[in-house]
Amino acid sequence: MSQSWLKDLEERVHAASKALRALRAENDKLKARIKELEDRTGGGESWQAEREEIRGRVEKLADHLAELLGDG
């Protein structure tokens, strides 16, 4: 009985293992990059606070414009 199927299986397992190692390395790099960006931006919390501040200011401007248009 030919064992070429076993050799093919071994090659596929080795290729999959190599691809998995590469993906894990890439994943580690991406996690490090995310951590770096979170550290620089305050973990997203500062963005949320800034977003809420901007939202509040825009709502006040919209209310002010609505008042001005209502008085016209």
N, CA and C of each residue as an Amber inpcrd file, in Angstrom:
protein
   216
   0.8420000  -1.1930000   0.0000000   0.0000000   0.0000000   0.0000000
   0.8800000   1.2490000   0.0000000   0.5580000   2.1790000  -0.8430000
   1.3210000   3.4050000  -0.9760000   1.0210000   4.3240000   0.2000000
   2.0630000   4.9500000   0.6990000   1.8770000   5.8630000   1.8220000
   2.0280000   7.3220000   1.3830000   1.7640000   7.5440000   0.1070000
   1.8500000   8.9190000  -0.3830000   0.7930000   9.7950000   0.2670000
  -0.3160000   9.2190000   0.6370000  -1.3690000   9.9920000   1.3030000
  -0.8600000  10.5150000   2.6460000  -0.0200000   9.6970000   3.3030000
   0.5270000  10.1160000   4.5870000   1.5190000  11.2650000   4.4060000
   2.3190000  11.1740000   3.3600000   3.2560000  12.2590000   3.0580000
   2.4900000  13.5330000   2.7220000   1.4330000  13.4240000   1.9340000
   0.6030000  14.5890000   1.6020000  -0.0050000  15.1940000   2.8620000
  -0.4760000  14.3390000   3.7560000  -1.0680000  14.8100000   5.0080000
  -0.0270000  15.5340000   5.8510000   1.1640000  14.9760000   5.9370000
   2.2380000  15.6190000   6.6980000   2.5690000  16.9930000   6.1300000
   2.6410000  17.0920000   4.8280000   2.9370000  18.3790000   4.1920000
   1.8470000  19.4020000   4.4750000   0.6170000  18.9500000   4.4380000
  -0.4930000  19.8710000   4.7110000  -0.4720000  20.3330000   6.1680000
  -0.1800000  19.4020000   7.0730000  -0.1180000  19.7600000   8.4890000
   1.0200000  20.7510000   8.7270000   2.1670000  20.5060000   8.1160000
   3.2920000  21.4320000   8.2690000   2.9590000  22.8020000   7.6850000
   2.3070000  22.8380000   6.5410000   1.9200000  24.1140000   5.9250000
   0.9200000  24.8530000   6.8110000  -0.0400000  24.1170000   7.3550000
  -1.0350000  24.7440000   8.2310000  -0.3680000  25.2670000   9.5010000
   0.5750000  24.5050000  10.0290000   1.2950000  24.9260000  11.2200000
   2.0970000  26.2000000  10.9590000   2.7400000  26.2510000   9.8230000
   3.5120000  27.4360000   9.4440000   2.5980000  28.6540000   9.3010000
   1.4520000  28.4520000   8.6620000   0.4940000  29.5530000   8.4840000
  -0.0390000  30.0140000   9.8360000  -0.2970000  29.0660000  10.7250000
  -0.8050000  29.4070000  12.0510000   0.2210000  30.2150000  12.8430000
   1.4860000  29.8310000  12.7720000   2.5410000  30.5990000  13.4490000
   2.6120000  32.0240000  12.8880000   2.5080000  32.1500000  11.5850000
   2.5530000  33.4770000  10.9650000   1.3630000  34.3230000  11.4040000
   0.1900000  33.7240000  11.4650000  -1.0020000  34.4610000  11.8840000
  -0.9100000  34.8680000  13.3490000  -0.3670000  33.9850000  14.1810000
  -0.1940000  34.3320000  15.5910000   0.7790000  35.5020000  15.7470000
   1.8600000  35.4780000  14.9810000   2.8310000  36.5760000  15.0370000
   2.1850000  37.8870000  14.5890000   1.4050000  37.8230000  13.5210000
   0.7170000  39.0200000  13.0430000  -0.2870000  39.5120000  14.0720000
  -0.9970000  38.5930000  14.7020000  -1.9640000  38.9460000  15.7290000
  -1.2760000  39.6310000  16.9110000  -0.1230000  39.1160000  17.3150000
   0.6350000  39.7430000  18.4000000   1.0580000  41.1570000  18.0300000
   1.4950000  41.3500000  16.7900000   1.8810000  42.6870000  16.3310000
   0.6900000  43.6370000  16.3600000  -0.4730000  43.1420000  15.9100000
  -1.6700000  43.9910000  15.9010000  -2.1170000  44.3300000  17.3170000
  -2.0280000  43.3660000  18.2270000  -2.3840000  43.6400000  19.6200000
  -1.4640000  44.7020000  20.2110000  -0.1750000  44.6040000  19.8940000
   0.7780000  45.6040000  20.3810000   0.4660000  46.9790000  19.8100000
   0.0950000  47.0260000  18.5440000  -0.2490000  48.3000000  17.9020000
  -1.5040000  48.8960000  18.5320000  -2.4990000  48.0660000  18.8040000
  -3.7280000  48.5380000  19.4560000  -3.3980000  49.0980000  20.8320000
  -2.5680000  48.3870000  21.5840000  -2.1800000  48.8540000  22.9170000
  -1.4670000  50.1950000  22.8230000  -0.5640000  50.3060000  21.8510000
   0.1610000  51.5610000  21.6470000  -0.7990000  52.7080000  21.3520000
  -1.7720000  52.4650000  20.4820000  -2.7300000  53.5180000  20.1360000
  -3.6350000  53.8490000  21.3080000  -4.0310000  52.8370000  22.0680000
  -4.8620000  53.0930000  23.2450000  -4.1020000  53.9150000  24.2750000
  -2.8250000  53.6070000  24.4570000  -2.0150000  54.3640000  25.4060000
  -1.8980000  55.8220000  24.9730000  -1.7470000  56.0420000  23.6620000
  -1.6130000  57.4120000  23.1540000  -2.9200000  58.1820000  23.2280000
  -4.0450000  57.4930000  23.1280000  -5.3410000  58.1840000  23.0880000
  -6.1300000  58.0390000  24.3760000  -5.5510000  57.4720000  25.4040000
  -6.2760000  57.3140000  26.6630000  -7.2390000  56.1630000  26.6220000
  -6.9630000  55.1540000  25.8270000  -7.7880000  53.9560000  25.8100000
  -9.1830000  54.1560000  25.2560000  -9.3880000  55.2070000  24.5200000
 -10.7040000  55.4330000  23.9390000 -11.6240000  56.2520000  24.8380000
 -11.2840000  56.3150000  26.1240000 -12.1280000  57.0630000  27.0560000
 -12.1010000  58.5520000  26.7430000 -10.9340000  59.0580000  26.3860000
 -10.8660000  60.4820000  26.0710000 -11.6450000  60.7960000  24.8030000
 -11.6550000  59.8520000  23.8590000 -12.4330000  60.0540000  22.6320000
 -13.9220000  60.1220000  22.9680000 -14.3660000  59.2730000  23.8770000
 -15.7780000  59.2650000  24.2640000 -16.1470000  60.5940000  24.9240000
 -15.2960000  61.0800000  25.8050000 -15.5650000  62.3560000  26.4750000
 -15.5900000  63.4930000  25.4660000 -14.6310000  63.4790000  24.5430000
 -14.5980000  64.5240000  23.5200000 -15.8330000  64.4560000  22.6380000
 -16.2460000  63.2590000  22.3030000 -17.4390000  63.0800000  21.4730000
 -18.6730000  63.6520000  22.1670000 -18.8060000  63.3660000  23.4540000
 -19.9550000  63.8820000  24.2040000 -19.9180000  65.4060000  24.3050000
 -18.7280000  65.9650000  24.4850000 -18.6110000  67.4220000  24.5340000
 -19.0260000  68.0450000  23.2080000 -18.5440000  67.4890000  22.1170000
 -18.8910000  68.0070000  20.7880000 -20.3840000  67.8760000  20.5500000
 -20.9450000  66.7140000  20.9150000 -22.3860000  66.5130000  20.7430000
 -23.1720000  67.5780000  21.4980000 -22.7890000  67.8440000  22.7250000
 -23.4850000  68.8480000  23.5250000 -23.3930000  70.2340000  22.9150000
 -22.2230000  70.5820000  22.4300000 -22.0410000  71.9060000  21.8330000
 -22.8500000  72.0520000  20.5480000 -22.8720000  70.9890000  19.7360000
 -23.6510000  71.0280000  18.4930000 -25.1430000  71.1220000  18.8050000
 -25.5960000  70.3950000  19.8230000 -27.0140000  70.4740000  20.2030000
 -27.3800000  71.8920000  20.6580000 -26.4830000  72.5310000  21.4110000
 -26.7400000  73.9050000  21.8470000 -26.8210000  74.8570000  20.6580000
 -25.9070000  74.6700000  19.6850000 -25.9580000  75.5060000  18.4830000
 -27.2580000  75.2780000  17.7100000 -27.6590000  74.0210000  17.5990000
 -28.9030000  73.7100000  16.8820000 -30.0960000  74.3270000  17.5950000
 -30.1140000  74.2590000  18.9190000 -31.2040000  74.8790000  19.6880000
 -31.2180000  76.3910000  19.4860000 -30.0450000  76.9910000  19.4940000
 -29.9430000  78.4380000  19.3000000 -30.4490000  78.8350000  17.9160000
 -30.0490000  78.0650000  16.8840000 -30.5440000  78.3500000  15.5360000
 -32.0510000  78.1580000  15.4530000 -32.5780000  77.1460000  16.1110000
 -34.0250000  76.9200000  16.1040000 -34.7510000  78.0970000  16.7390000
 -34.1820000  78.6310000  17.8240000 -34.7810000  79.7960000  18.4590000
 -34.7750000  80.9970000  17.5280000 -33.6380000  81.1960000  16.8570000
 -33.5360000  82.3350000  15.9340000 -34.5250000  82.2050000  14.7840000
 -34.6810000  81.0320000  14.2570000 -35.6230000  80.8160000  13.1620000
 -37.0590000  80.9400000  13.6160000 -37.3090000  80.5610000  14.8610000
 -38.6610000  80.6850000  15.4030000 -39.0820000  82.1230000  15.6300000
 -38.1150000  82.9950000  15.9020000 -38.4180000  84.4010000  16.1700000
 -38.5880000  85.2140000  14.8930000 -38.1540000  84.6260000  13.7450000
 -38.1880000  85.3710000  12.4770000 -39.5610000  85.5790000  12.0150000
